[in-house]
Amino acid sequence: MAEVKYDCGFLVVTRDPRRDDAPEIEQLGERMKDVFGLAVGRARGARGGDFLGQQIYIPSLQVVGRLADVSPAGIVTVSYRWNLNPERISNENYSGPGDDLLVIVSGEGPDGASPDFLLLDRRRKSLPRVRARRGGRPECRA
């Protein structure tokens, strides 16, 4: 079976040269939206551990919390404090796919490299560019 991965905004299919996997690739194309969502989730799960403890902005709740967990499927858990009234503060958790969250980082990412993408940097007007990460793998850059 062909291997499918999400890489810098693209779905990448690795073909098996020993097999005719054209029918499988055609089926993937018919289910692109579903496959894309699963691939993004898995990529988020693989990379999310690097952002544990970072601040996260949840626009739908208009709160900032900390990334507490990311599952292998890409489900994120963010812990935050909710002020019910001046005398009562509650610790809450948001859990979901993470499509609507913003990771807030300082000038460098958690591994010492620049983050893969910056959504809040309005000064940049350029298109994303790609550079090699340590180990030769491409890294998405904004």
The first five atom37 places (N, CA, C, CB, O) and aatype in JSON, in Angstrom:
{
  "aatype": [12, 0, 6, 19, 11, 18, 3, 4, 7, 13, 10, 19, 19, 16, 1, 3, 14, 1, 1, 3, 3, 0, 14, 6, 9, 6, 5, 10, 7, 6, 1, 12, 11, 3, 19, 13, 7, 10, 0, 19, 7, 1, 0, 1, 7, 0, 1, 7, 7, 3, 13, 10, 7, 5, 5, 9, 18, 9, 14, 15, 10, 5, 19, 19, 7, 1, 10, 0, 3, 19, 15, 14, 0, 7, 9, 19, 16, 19, 15, 18, 1, 17, 2, 10, 2, 14, 6, 1, 9, 15, 2, 6, 2, 18, 15, 7, 14, 7, 3, 3, 10, 10, 19, 9, 19, 15, 7, 6, 7, 14, 3, 7, 0, 15, 14, 3, 13, 10, 10, 10, 3, 1, 1, 1, 11, 15, 10, 14, 1, 19, 1, 0, 1, 1, 7, 7, 1, 14, 6, 4, 1, 0],
  "atom_mask": [
    [1, 1, 1, 1, 1],
    [1, 1, 1, 1, 1],
    [1, 1, 1, 1, 1],
    [1, 1, 1, 1, 1],
    [1, 1, 1, 1, 1],
    [1, 1, 1, 1, 1],
    [1, 1, 1, 1, 1],
    [1, 1, 1, 1, 1],
    [1, 1, 1, 0, 1],
    [1, 1, 1, 1, 1],
    [1, 1, 1, 1, 1],
    [1, 1, 1, 1, 1],
    [1, 1, 1, 1, 1],
    [1, 1, 1, 1, 1],
    [1, 1, 1, 1, 1],
    [1, 1, 1, 1, 1],
    [1, 1, 1, 1, 1],
    [1, 1, 1, 1, 1],
    [1, 1, 1, 1, 1],
    [1, 1, 1, 1, 1],
    [1, 1, 1, 1, 1],
    [1, 1, 1, 1, 1],
    [1, 1, 1, 1, 1],
    [1, 1, 1, 1, 1],
    [1, 1, 1, 1, 1],
    [1, 1, 1, 1, 1],
    [1, 1, 1, 1, 1],
    [1, 1, 1, 1, 1],
    [1, 1, 1, 0, 1],
    [1, 1, 1, 1, 1],
    [1, 1, 1, 1, 1],
    [1, 1, 1, 1, 1],
    [1, 1, 1, 1, 1],
    [1, 1, 1, 1, 1],
    [1, 1, 1, 1, 1],
    [1, 1, 1, 1, 1],
    [1, 1, 1, 0, 1],
    [1, 1, 1, 1, 1],
    [1, 1, 1, 1, 1],
    [1, 1, 1, 1, 1],
    [1, 1, 1, 0, 1],
    [1, 1, 1, 1, 1],
    [1, 1, 1, 1, 1],
    [1, 1, 1, 1, 1],
    [1, 1, 1, 0, 1],
    [1, 1, 1, 1, 1],
    [1, 1, 1, 1, 1],
    [1, 1, 1, 0, 1],
    [1, 1, 1, 0, 1],
    [1, 1, 1, 1, 1],
    [1, 1, 1, 1, 1],
    [1, 1, 1, 1, 1],
    [1, 1, 1, 0, 1],
    [1, 1, 1, 1, 1],
    [1, 1, 1, 1, 1],
    [1, 1, 1, 1, 1],
    [1, 1, 1, 1, 1],
    [1, 1, 1, 1, 1],
    [1, 1, 1, 1, 1],
    [1, 1, 1, 1, 1],
    [1, 1, 1, 1, 1],
    [1, 1, 1, 1, 1],
    [1, 1, 1, 1, 1],
    [1, 1, 1, 1, 1],
    [1, 1, 1, 0, 1],
    [1, 1, 1, 1, 1],
    [1, 1, 1, 1, 1],
    [1, 1, 1, 1, 1],
    [1, 1, 1, 1, 1],
    [1, 1, 1, 1, 1],
    [1, 1, 1, 1, 1],
    [1, 1, 1, 1, 1],
    [1, 1, 1, 1, 1],
    [1, 1, 1, 0, 1],
    [1, 1, 1, 1, 1],
    [1, 1, 1, 1, 1],
    [1, 1, 1, 1, 1],
    [1, 1, 1, 1, 1],
    [1, 1, 1, 1, 1],
    [1, 1, 1, 1, 1],
    [1, 1, 1, 1, 1],
    [1, 1, 1, 1, 1],
    [1, 1, 1, 1, 1],
    [1, 1, 1, 1, 1],
    [1, 1, 1, 1, 1],
    [1, 1, 1, 1, 1],
    [1, 1, 1, 1, 1],
    [1, 1, 1, 1, 1],
    [1, 1, 1, 1, 1],
    [1, 1, 1, 1, 1],
    [1, 1, 1, 1, 1],
    [1, 1, 1, 1, 1],
    [1, 1, 1, 1, 1],
    [1, 1, 1, 1, 1],
    [1, 1, 1, 1, 1],
    [1, 1, 1, 0, 1],
    [1, 1, 1, 1, 1],
    [1, 1, 1, 0, 1],
    [1, 1, 1, 1, 1],
    [1, 1, 1, 1, 1],
    [1, 1, 1, 1, 1],
    [1, 1, 1, 1, 1],
    [1, 1, 1, 1, 1],
    [1, 1, 1, 1, 1],
    [1, 1, 1, 1, 1],
    [1, 1, 1, 1, 1],
    [1, 1, 1, 0, 1],
    [1, 1, 1, 1, 1],
    [1, 1, 1, 0, 1],
    [1, 1, 1, 1, 1],
    [1, 1, 1, 1, 1],
    [1, 1, 1, 0, 1],
    [1, 1, 1, 1, 1],
    [1, 1, 1, 1, 1],
    [1, 1, 1, 1, 1],
    [1, 1, 1, 1, 1],
    [1, 1, 1, 1, 1],
    [1, 1, 1, 1, 1],
    [1, 1, 1, 1, 1],
    [1, 1, 1, 1, 1],
    [1, 1, 1, 1, 1],
    [1, 1, 1, 1, 1],
    [1, 1, 1, 1, 1],
    [1, 1, 1, 1, 1],
    [1, 1, 1, 1, 1],
    [1, 1, 1, 1, 1],
    [1, 1, 1, 1, 1],
    [1, 1, 1, 1, 1],
    [1, 1, 1, 1, 1],
    [1, 1, 1, 1, 1],
    [1, 1, 1, 1, 1],
    [1, 1, 1, 1, 1],
    [1, 1, 1, 1, 1],
    [1, 1, 1, 1, 1],
    [1, 1, 1, 0, 1],
    [1, 1, 1, 0, 1],
    [1, 1, 1, 1, 1],
    [1, 1, 1, 1, 1],
    [1, 1, 1, 1, 1],
    [1, 1, 1, 1, 1],
    [1, 1, 1, 1, 1],
    [1, 1, 1, 1, 1]
  ],
  "atom_positions": [
    [[0.84, -1.18, 0.0], [0.0, 0.0, 0.0], [0.89, 1.24, 0.0], [-0.96, 0.0, 1.22], [1.94, 1.26, 0.64]],
    [[0.47, 2.26, -0.71], [1.2, 3.52, -0.78], [1.16, 4.2, 0.59], [0.61, 4.44, -1.88], [0.15, 4.14, 1.29]],
    [[2.25, 4.86, 0.94], [2.35, 5.59, 2.2], [1.99, 7.05, 1.93], [3.77, 5.46, 2.83], [2.46, 7.64, 0.97]],
    [[1.14, 7.63, 2.82], [0.7, 9.01, 2.66], [1.13, 9.8, 3.89], [-0.84, 9.1, 2.46], [0.9, 9.38, 5.02]],
    [[1.77, 10.96, 3.65], [2.17, 11.85, 4.74], [1.84, 13.28, 4.36], [3.68, 11.69, 5.05], [1.76, 13.64, 3.19]],
    [[1.65, 14.09, 5.4], [1.46, 15.53, 5.23], [2.81, 16.19, 5.4], [0.41, 16.1, 6.25], [3.49, 15.95, 6.4]],
    [[3.22, 17.02, 4.45], [4.52, 17.67, 4.52], [4.39, 19.1, 4.01], [5.59, 16.89, 3.7], [4.22, 19.33, 2.81]],
    [[4.47, 20.04, 4.91], [4.48, 21.47, 4.56], [3.3, 21.88, 3.69], [5.77, 21.81, 3.85], [3.47, 22.65, 2.74]],
    [[2.12, 21.38, 3.99], [0.93, 21.77, 3.25], [0.56, 20.86, 2.1], [0.0, 0.0, 0.0], [-0.45, 21.09, 1.43]],
    [[1.36, 19.84, 1.84], [1.1, 18.92, 0.74], [0.88, 17.51, 1.28], [2.27, 18.93, -0.26], [1.46, 17.11, 2.29]],
    [[0.03, 16.77, 0.59], [-0.05, 15.33, 0.83], [0.95, 14.68, -0.1], [-1.52, 14.77, 0.6], [0.91, 14.88, -1.32]],
    [[1.85, 13.89, 0.47], [2.9, 13.24, -0.3], [2.66, 11.74, -0.26], [4.32, 13.6, 0.24], [2.56, 11.15, 0.82]],
    [[2.56, 11.12, -1.43], [2.34, 9.68, -1.55], [3.64, 9.03, -1.98], [1.19, 9.35, -2.56], [4.22, 9.4, -3.0]],
    [[4.1, 8.07, -1.18], [5.3, 7.31, -1.53], [4.85, 6.01, -2.17], [6.2, 7.05, -0.27], [4.2, 5.18, -1.54]],
    [[5.22, 5.85, -3.41], [4.81, 4.66, -4.17], [5.75, 3.5, -3.92], [4.76, 4.98, -5.67], [6.93, 3.69, -3.61]],
    [[5.22, 2.31, -4.05], [6.01, 1.09, -3.96], [6.38, 0.69, -5.38], [5.22, -0.06, -3.22], [5.5, 0.32, -6.16]],
    [[7.67, 0.76, -5.75], [8.07, 0.48, -7.13], [7.83, -0.98, -7.54], [9.52, 0.81, -7.33], [7.84, -1.3, -8.73]],
    [[7.61, -1.85, -6.56], [7.38, -3.27, -6.87], [5.92, -3.58, -7.15], [7.87, -4.14, -5.73], [5.59, -4.7, -7.52]],
    [[5.03, -2.59, -6.97], [3.59, -2.84, -7.12], [2.95, -1.79, -8.01], [2.9, -2.86, -5.75], [3.49, -0.7, -8.21]],
    [[1.8, -2.14, -8.54], [0.98, -1.18, -9.27], [0.0, -0.59, -8.26], [0.24, -1.84, -10.5], [-1.05, -1.18, -8.0]],
    [[0.34, 0.56, -7.7], [-0.53, 1.16, -6.68], [-1.36, 2.32, -7.24], [0.3, 1.65, -5.52], [-1.91, 3.12, -6.48]],
    [[-1.46, 2.4, -8.56], [-2.27, 3.46, -9.18], [-3.73, 3.41, -8.72], [-2.21, 3.33, -10.7], [-4.3, 4.47, -8.46]],
    [[-4.37, 2.22, -8.6], [-5.75, 2.2, -8.12], [-5.89, 2.76, -6.69], [-6.29, 0.79, -8.16], [-6.86, 3.44, -6.38]],
    [[-4.91, 2.47, -5.83], [-4.96, 2.99, -4.47], [-4.84, 4.51, -4.47], [-3.84, 2.37, -3.61], [-5.54, 5.2, -3.73]],
    [[-3.94, 5.02, -5.3], [-3.74, 6.47, -5.37], [-5.01, 7.14, -5.9], [-2.53, 6.82, -6.27], [-5.38, 8.22, -5.44]],
    [[-5.67, 6.51, -6.86], [-6.92, 7.05, -7.38], [-7.99, 7.09, -6.29], [-7.41, 6.22, -8.58], [-8.74, 8.06, -6.19]],
    [[-8.07, 6.03, -5.48], [-9.03, 6.02, -4.37], [-8.72, 7.11, -3.35], [-9.03, 4.64, -3.67], [-9.62, 7.75, -2.82]],
    [[-7.43, 7.32, -3.08], [-7.05, 8.4, -2.17], [-7.51, 9.75, -2.72], [-5.52, 8.41, -1.95], [-8.0, 10.6, -1.97]],
    [[-7.36, 9.94, -4.01], [-7.79, 11.19, -4.63], [-9.28, 11.44, -4.48], [0.0, 0.0, 0.0], [-9.71, 12.58, -4.32]],
    [[-10.07, 10.37, -4.52], [-11.52, 10.5, -4.36], [-11.9, 10.87, -2.93], [-12.21, 9.21, -4.77], [-12.96, 11.46, -2.7]],
    [[-11.06, 10.53, -1.97], [-11.34, 10.79, -0.55], [-10.39, 11.85, 0.02], [-11.22, 9.49, 0.27], [-10.07, 11.84, 1.21]],
    [[-9.94, 12.75, -0.84], [-8.89, 13.7, -0.5], [-9.18, 14.5, 0.78], [-8.69, 14.65, -1.64], [-8.29, 14.66, 1.61]],
    [[-10.38, 14.99, 0.94], [-10.7, 15.81, 2.11], [-10.51, 15.01, 3.4], [-12.14, 16.35, 2.02], [-9.93, 15.5, 4.36]],
    [[-11.0, 13.78, 3.42], [-10.85, 12.93, 4.6], [-9.39, 12.58, 4.85], [-11.68, 11.64, 4.45], [-8.91, 12.66, 5.98]],
    [[-8.69, 12.2, 3.79], [-7.28, 11.81, 3.91], [-6.46, 13.01, 4.38], [-6.74, 11.28, 2.55], [-5.58, 12.86, 5.22]],
    [[-6.73, 14.19, 3.85], [-6.0, 15.39, 4.22], [-6.15, 15.68, 5.7], [-6.47, 16.58, 3.38], [-5.17, 15.96, 6.39]],
    [[-7.39, 15.6, 6.2], [-7.64, 15.86, 7.61], [-6.91, 14.88, 8.52], [0.0, 0.0, 0.0], [-6.34, 15.28, 9.54]],
    [[-6.91, 13.6, 8.15], [-6.2, 12.59, 8.94], [-4.69, 12.83, 8.9], [-6.52, 11.18, 8.42], [-4.01, 12.71, 9.92]],
    [[-4.17, 13.17, 7.73], [-2.73, 13.39, 7.58], [-2.29, 14.62, 8.37], [-2.37, 13.55, 6.11], [-1.23, 14.6, 9.0]],
    [[-3.07, 15.69, 8.35], [-2.74, 16.89, 9.11], [-2.74, 16.56, 10.6], [-3.74, 18.03, 8.81], [-1.85, 16.99, 11.34]],
    [[-3.74, 15.8, 11.05], [-3.8, 15.41, 12.46], [-2.58, 14.62, 12.89], [0.0, 0.0, 0.0], [-2.01, 14.88, 13.95]],
    [[-2.17, 13.67, 12.07], [-0.99, 12.87, 12.41], [0.28, 13.72, 12.42], [-0.83, 11.71, 11.42], [1.15, 13.52, 13.26]],
    [[0.39, 14.65, 11.49], [1.54, 15.55, 11.47], [1.54, 16.43, 12.72], [1.52, 16.43, 10.19], [2.6, 16.67, 13.31]],
    [[0.37, 16.9, 13.12], [0.26, 17.7, 14.34], [0.65, 16.86, 15.54], [-1.18, 18.25, 14.5], [1.33, 17.34, 16.45]],
    [[0.23, 15.59, 15.56], [0.6, 14.71, 16.66], [2.09, 14.47, 16.73], [0.0, 0.0, 0.0], [2.66, 14.43, 17.82]],
    [[2.73, 14.31, 15.58], [4.17, 14.06, 15.54], [4.96, 15.3, 15.97], [4.59, 13.63, 14.14], [5.97, 15.17, 16.66]],
    [[4.53, 16.47, 15.58], [5.26, 17.72, 15.86], [4.81, 18.36, 17.16], [5.07, 18.7, 14.71], [5.57, 19.13, 17.76]],
    [[3.6, 18.06, 17.6], [3.02, 18.75, 18.75], [3.8, 18.63, 20.03], [0.0, 0.0, 0.0], [3.8, 19.56, 20.84]],
    [[4.48, 17.51, 20.24], [5.27, 17.35, 21.45], [6.34, 18.41, 21.61], [0.0, 0.0, 0.0], [6.73, 18.74, 22.73]],
    [[6.81, 18.96, 20.49], [7.81, 20.02, 20.54], [7.26, 21.31, 21.12], [8.35, 20.27, 19.15], [8.03, 22.17, 21.56]],
    [[5.94, 21.46, 21.13], [5.32, 22.69, 21.61], [4.67, 22.54, 22.98], [4.29, 23.15, 20.62], [4.01, 23.48, 23.45]],
    [[4.83, 21.39, 23.65], [4.25, 21.22, 24.98], [4.74, 22.32, 25.91], [4.6, 19.82, 25.56], [5.94, 22.61, 25.96]],
    [[3.81, 22.92, 26.64], [4.15, 24.0, 27.56], [4.11, 25.38, 26.94], [0.0, 0.0, 0.0], [4.14, 26.37, 27.67]],
    [[4.05, 25.47, 25.61], [3.99, 26.78, 24.95], [2.61, 27.41, 25.15], [4.32, 26.65, 23.44], [1.61, 26.71, 25.36]],
    [[2.58, 28.72, 25.07], [1.31, 29.43, 25.14], [0.51, 29.15, 23.87], [1.52, 30.95, 25.33], [1.06, 29.06, 22.77]],
    [[-0.81, 29.02, 24.04], [-1.74, 28.77, 22.95], [-2.88, 29.77, 23.06], [-2.28, 27.3, 22.98], [-3.45, 29.95, 24.13]],
    [[-3.21, 30.41, 21.95], [-4.36, 31.31, 21.92], [-5.53, 30.56, 21.31], [-4.06, 32.61, 21.1], [-5.42, 29.99, 20.22]],
    [[-6.67, 30.55, 22.02], [-7.89, 29.91, 21.54], [-8.85, 31.01, 21.13], [-8.52, 28.97, 22.65], [-9.54, 31.57, 21.98]],
    [[-8.92, 31.34, 19.82], [-9.76, 32.47, 19.38], [-11.24, 32.32, 19.74], [-9.63, 32.63, 17.9], [-11.88, 33.31, 20.09]],
    [[-11.78, 31.11, 19.66], [-13.21, 30.94, 19.93], [-13.57, 31.25, 21.38], [-13.63, 29.52, 19.6], [-14.69, 31.66, 21.66]],
    [[-12.62, 31.08, 22.3], [-12.85, 31.4, 23.71], [-12.2, 32.71, 24.12], [-12.33, 30.28, 24.59], [-12.49, 33.24, 25.19]],
    [[-11.33, 33.22, 23.26], [-10.56, 34.44, 23.52], [-9.76, 34.33, 24.81], [-11.48, 35.66, 23.57], [-9.78, 35.22, 25.65]],
    [[-9.06, 33.19, 24.95], [-8.21, 32.97, 26.1], [-6.85, 32.45, 25.64], [-8.87, 31.98, 27.1], [-6.71, 31.91, 24.54]],
    [[-5.85, 32.62, 26.5], [-4.53, 32.07, 26.27], [-4.27, 31.02, 27.35], [-3.43, 33.19, 26.3], [-4.49, 31.27, 28.53]],
    [[-3.82, 29.86, 26.92], [-3.49, 28.79, 27.85], [-2.15, 28.19, 27.49], [0.0, 0.0, 0.0], [-1.34, 28.81, 26.8]],
    [[-1.91, 26.98, 27.97], [-0.66, 26.26, 27.7], [-0.99, 24.91, 27.08], [0.18, 26.08, 29.0], [-1.94, 24.25, 27.49]],
    [[-0.2, 24.51, 26.09], [-0.39, 23.22, 25.45], [0.01, 22.13, 26.45], [0.44, 23.1, 24.13], [1.16, 22.04, 26.86]],
    [[-0.97, 21.31, 26.84], [-0.74, 20.28, 27.85], [-0.48, 18.91, 27.24], [-1.93, 20.2, 28.78], [0.28, 18.12, 27.81]],
    [[-1.08, 18.62, 26.08], [-0.93, 17.29, 25.49], [-1.31, 17.33, 24.02], [-1.79, 16.26, 26.24], [-2.12, 18.16, 23.59]],
    [[-0.72, 16.41, 23.25], [-1.08, 16.2, 21.85], [-1.05, 14.7, 21.61], [-0.11, 16.98, 20.86], [-0.03, 14.05, 21.83]],
    [[-2.18, 14.14, 21.16], [-2.25, 12.7, 20.9], [-1.59, 12.38, 19.55], [-3.72, 12.2, 20.91], [-1.38, 13.29, 18.75]],
    [[-1.26, 11.1, 19.3], [-0.69, 10.73, 18.0], [-1.61, 11.08, 16.82], [-0.39, 9.24, 17.99], [-1.14, 11.29, 15.71]],
    [[-2.92, 11.14, 17.07], [-3.88, 11.49, 16.01], [-4.03, 13.0, 15.85], [-5.23, 10.88, 16.31], [-4.74, 13.46, 14.96]],
    [[-3.35, 13.79, 16.71], [-3.38, 15.24, 16.57], [-4.41, 15.95, 17.42], [0.0, 0.0, 0.0], [-4.61, 17.15, 17.24]],
    [[-5.06, 15.26, 18.33], [-6.0, 15.91, 19.25], [-5.19, 16.62, 20.32], [-7.01, 14.87, 19.89], [-4.34, 16.02, 20.98]],
    [[-5.45, 17.92, 20.5], [-4.69, 18.72, 21.45], [-5.49, 18.99, 22.71], [-4.25, 20.04, 20.8], [-6.72, 19.05, 22.68]],
    [[-4.78, 19.16, 23.81], [-5.38, 19.58, 25.07], [-4.65, 20.83, 25.53], [-5.31, 18.44, 26.16], [-3.42, 20.84, 25.64]],
    [[-5.41, 21.88, 25.78], [-4.87, 23.15, 26.25], [-5.47, 23.44, 27.62], [-5.16, 24.31, 25.24], [-6.69, 23.41, 27.79]],
    [[-4.61, 23.72, 28.59], [-5.06, 24.09, 29.93], [-5.07, 25.61, 30.03], [-4.16, 23.47, 31.04], [-4.14, 26.28, 29.58]],
    [[-6.13, 26.16, 30.62], [-6.22, 27.6, 30.79], [-7.03, 27.92, 32.04], [-6.87, 28.26, 29.54], [-7.72, 27.06, 32.58]],
    [[-6.93, 29.16, 32.49], [-7.69, 29.61, 33.66], [-8.85, 30.47, 33.19], [-6.79, 30.41, 34.66], [-8.68, 31.33, 32.32]],
    [[-10.0, 30.24, 33.74], [-11.22, 30.95, 33.36], [-11.7, 31.73, 34.58], [-12.32, 29.96, 32.84], [-11.95, 31.15, 35.64]],
    [[-11.84, 33.04, 34.43], [-12.32, 33.88, 35.52], [-13.84, 33.92, 35.48], [-11.73, 35.31, 35.43], [-14.44, 34.58, 34.63]],
    [[-14.47, 33.21, 36.41], [-15.93, 33.21, 36.48], [-16.44, 34.51, 37.07], [-16.44, 32.02, 37.3], [-17.44, 35.06, 36.61]],
    [[-15.76, 34.99, 38.07], [-16.03, 36.3, 38.66], [-14.76, 36.68, 39.44], [-17.33, 36.28, 39.6], [-13.86, 35.85, 39.55]],
    [[-14.67, 37.89, 39.99], [-13.42, 38.3, 40.64], [-12.96, 37.38, 41.78], [-13.59, 39.68, 41.18], [-11.76, 37.3, 42.05]],
    [[-13.88, 36.69, 42.44], [-13.49, 35.82, 43.56], [-13.29, 34.36, 43.16], [-14.54, 35.9, 44.63], [-12.83, 33.57, 43.98]],
    [[-13.63, 34.0, 41.93], [-13.59, 32.58, 41.56], [-12.89, 32.38, 40.22], [-15.02, 32.0, 41.51], [-13.33, 32.89, 39.18]],
    [[-11.8, 31.64, 40.26], [-11.06, 31.3, 39.05], [-11.09, 29.78, 38.91], [-9.58, 31.83, 39.11], [-10.86, 29.06, 39.88]],
    [[-11.37, 29.32, 37.71], [-11.48, 27.89, 37.46], [-10.41, 27.45, 36.47], [-12.88, 27.54, 36.94], [-10.16, 28.13, 35.48]],
    [[-9.77, 26.31, 36.74], [-8.84, 25.71, 35.79], [-9.64, 24.85, 34.82], [-7.74, 24.88, 36.52], [-10.39, 23.96, 35.24]],
    [[-9.47, 25.11, 33.53], [-10.25, 24.43, 32.5], [-9.32, 23.78, 31.48], [-11.21, 25.4, 31.8], [-8.13, 24.11, 31.42]],
    [[-9.86, 22.87, 30.69], [-9.13, 22.25, 29.58], [-9.96, 22.36, 28.31], [-8.79, 20.77, 29.89], [-11.17, 22.15, 28.33]],
    [[-9.29, 22.69, 27.23], [-9.88, 22.63, 25.89], [-9.27, 21.39, 25.24], [-9.61, 23.96, 25.03], [-8.06, 21.19, 25.31]],
    [[-10.11, 20.57, 24.62], [-9.6, 19.42, 23.89], [-10.3, 19.37, 22.54], [-9.83, 18.1, 24.69], [-11.52, 19.46, 22.46]],
    [[-9.52, 19.23, 21.47], [-10.1, 19.2, 20.13], [-9.02, 19.02, 19.09], [0.0, 0.0, 0.0], [-7.86, 18.77, 19.42]],
    [[-9.4, 19.15, 17.82], [-8.45, 18.89, 16.74], [-7.34, 19.92, 16.61], [-9.19, 18.81, 15.45], [-6.31, 19.63, 16.0]],
    [[-7.5, 21.1, 17.15], [-6.43, 22.09, 17.11], [-6.37, 22.93, 15.86], [0.0, 0.0, 0.0], [-5.44, 23.72, 15.7]],
    [[-7.34, 22.79, 14.96], [-7.33, 23.56, 13.72], [-7.52, 25.05, 13.96], [-8.4, 23.06, 12.79], [-7.14, 25.87, 13.12]],
    [[-8.1, 25.42, 15.1], [-8.44, 26.81, 15.37], [-7.53, 27.44, 16.43], [-9.88, 26.91, 15.81], [-7.89, 28.46, 17.01]],
    [[-6.36, 26.85, 16.68], [-5.48, 27.35, 17.72], [-4.25, 28.04, 17.13], [-5.05, 26.22, 18.64], [-3.82, 27.73, 16.02]],
    [[-3.7, 28.97, 17.88], [-2.45, 29.63, 17.49], [-1.4, 29.32, 18.55], [-2.64, 31.18, 17.33], [-1.64, 29.54, 19.74]],
    [[-0.25, 28.81, 18.14], [0.87, 28.59, 19.04], [1.65, 29.9, 19.11], [1.79, 27.39, 18.55], [2.01, 30.47, 18.09]],
    [[1.91, 30.37, 20.32], [2.62, 31.63, 20.53], [4.04, 31.29, 20.97], [1.9, 32.54, 21.59], [4.25, 30.67, 22.01]],
    [[5.01, 31.69, 20.17], [6.41, 31.43, 20.49], [7.18, 32.74, 20.45], [7.03, 30.4, 19.5], [6.76, 33.7, 19.82]],
    [[8.33, 32.75, 21.14], [9.22, 33.91, 21.03], [10.0, 33.75, 19.73], [10.18, 34.02, 22.27], [9.61, 32.93, 18.9]],
    [[11.04, 34.47, 19.54], [11.78, 34.47, 18.27], [12.28, 33.13, 17.8], [0.0, 0.0, 0.0], [12.58, 32.98, 16.62]],
    [[12.38, 32.13, 18.69], [12.85, 30.81, 18.29], [11.85, 29.77, 18.71], [14.22, 30.51, 18.89], [11.12, 29.94, 19.69]],
    [[11.8, 28.68, 17.96], [10.93, 27.57, 18.28], [11.5, 26.75, 19.44], [0.0, 0.0, 0.0], [12.6, 27.04, 19.91]],
    [[10.76, 25.73, 19.9], [11.18, 24.97, 21.07], [12.46, 24.18, 20.87], [10.09, 24.04, 21.46], [13.13, 23.84, 21.85]],
    [[12.84, 23.88, 19.62], [14.06, 23.11, 19.37], [15.23, 24.02, 19.0], [13.83, 22.09, 18.25], [16.26, 23.53, 18.54]],
    [[15.08, 25.35, 19.2], [16.15, 26.28, 18.89], [16.09, 26.82, 17.47], [0.0, 0.0, 0.0], [16.79, 27.78, 17.15]],
    [[15.28, 26.21, 16.61], [15.13, 26.68, 15.24], [13.93, 27.61, 15.16], [14.97, 25.49, 14.25], [13.1, 27.64, 16.07]],
    [[13.85, 28.36, 14.09], [12.69, 29.22, 13.9], [11.45, 28.34, 13.74], [12.88, 30.14, 12.67], [11.55, 27.23, 13.22]],
    [[10.28, 28.81, 14.18], [9.07, 27.99, 14.04], [8.74, 27.76, 12.57], [7.88, 28.67, 14.74], [9.16, 28.52, 11.7]],
    [[7.98, 26.67, 12.31], [7.62, 26.33, 10.94], [6.8, 27.41, 10.26], [6.87, 25.02, 10.92], [6.97, 27.68, 9.07]],
    [[5.9, 28.03, 11.01], [5.1, 29.08, 10.41], [4.69, 30.07, 11.49], [3.85, 28.51, 9.71], [4.52, 29.72, 12.65]],
    [[4.55, 31.33, 11.08], [4.13, 32.38, 11.98], [2.86, 33.0, 11.45], [5.25, 33.46, 12.15], [2.87, 33.63, 10.39]],
    [[1.76, 32.84, 12.16], [0.49, 33.36, 11.68], [0.27, 34.81, 12.11], [-0.64, 32.5, 12.18], [-0.53, 35.52, 11.49]],
    [[0.96, 35.26, 13.14], [0.71, 36.59, 13.67], [1.65, 37.66, 13.14], [0.79, 36.55, 15.16], [1.48, 38.83, 13.46]],
    [[2.63, 37.28, 12.35], [3.61, 38.24, 11.85], [3.05, 38.95, 10.62], [4.95, 37.53, 11.51], [3.16, 38.44, 9.5]],
    [[2.46, 40.11, 10.83], [1.82, 40.85, 9.74], [2.83, 41.64, 8.91], [0.77, 41.79, 10.29], [2.48, 42.14, 7.85]],
    [[4.07, 41.75, 9.38], [5.08, 42.5, 8.65], [5.53, 41.75, 7.41], [6.27, 42.81, 9.54], [5.94, 42.36, 6.42]],
    [[5.47, 40.42, 7.46], [5.94, 39.6, 6.33], [4.91, 39.58, 5.22], [6.25, 38.17, 6.79], [3.72, 39.38, 5.47]],
    [[5.35, 39.79, 4.04], [4.46, 39.77, 2.89], [4.85, 38.67, 1.91], [4.46, 41.14, 2.19], [4.24, 38.54, 0.85]],
    [[5.88, 37.89, 2.24], [6.38, 36.89, 1.3], [5.63, 35.57, 1.42], [7.87, 36.67, 1.51], [4.98, 35.29, 2.43]],
    [[5.73, 34.77, 0.38], [5.15, 33.43, 0.38], [6.02, 32.5, 1.22], [4.99, 32.89, -1.06], [7.2, 32.79, 1.41]],
    [[5.47, 31.39, 1.71], [6.29, 30.45, 2.47], [7.47, 29.96, 1.64], [5.45, 29.26, 2.93], [7.37, 29.81, 0.42]],
    [[8.57, 29.72, 2.31], [9.74, 29.16, 1.65], [10.16, 27.9, 2.41], [10.9, 30.2, 1.59], [9.74, 27.68, 3.55]],
    [[10.97, 27.08, 1.78], [11.39, 25.83, 2.38], [12.9, 25.84, 2.54], [10.94, 24.62, 1.54], [13.61, 26.28, 1.64]],
    [[13.39, 25.37, 3.67], [14.82, 25.21, 3.87], [15.05, 23.83, 4.49], [15.41, 26.34, 4.77], [14.12, 23.21, 5.0]],
    [[16.27, 23.37, 4.44], [16.58, 22.04, 4.99], [16.7, 22.11, 6.5], [17.88, 21.48, 4.37], [17.38, 23.0, 7.02]],
    [[16.05, 21.19, 7.2], [16.21, 21.03, 8.63], [17.47, 20.24, 8.9], [14.99, 20.34, 9.25], [18.1, 19.71, 7.98]],
    [[17.83, 20.17, 10.16], [18.91, 19.27, 10.53], [18.53, 17.87, 10.07], [19.19, 19.29, 12.07], [17.39, 17.45, 10.28]],
    [[19.42, 17.16, 9.46], [19.12, 15.83, 8.95], [18.67, 15.86, 7.51], [0.0, 0.0, 0.0], [18.38, 14.81, 6.95]],
    [[18.61, 17.04, 6.87], [18.3, 17.13, 5.45], [16.84, 17.16, 5.1], [0.0, 0.0, 0.0], [16.52, 17.31, 3.92]],
    [[15.92, 17.02, 6.06], [14.49, 17.02, 5.75], [14.03, 18.46, 5.56], [13.68, 16.33, 6.88], [14.44, 19.34, 6.32]],
    [[13.18, 18.73, 4.56], [12.71, 20.11, 4.37], [11.91, 20.61, 5.56], [11.87, 20.21, 3.1], [11.24, 19.83, 6.24]],
    [[11.99, 21.88, 5.8], [11.24, 22.54, 6.87], [10.39, 23.63, 6.25], [12.19, 23.11, 7.96], [10.88, 24.41, 5.44]],
    [[9.12, 23.69, 6.62], [8.25, 24.76, 6.12], [8.62, 26.06, 6.8], [6.75, 24.43, 6.35], [8.86, 26.09, 8.01]],
    [[8.66, 27.12, 6.05], [8.98, 28.44, 6.6], [7.98, 29.45, 6.06], [10.43, 28.86, 6.25], [7.55, 29.37, 4.91]],
    [[7.6, 30.39, 6.89], [6.71, 31.46, 6.45], [7.51, 32.69, 6.11], [5.66, 31.78, 7.51], [6.94, 33.7, 5.71]]
  ]
}
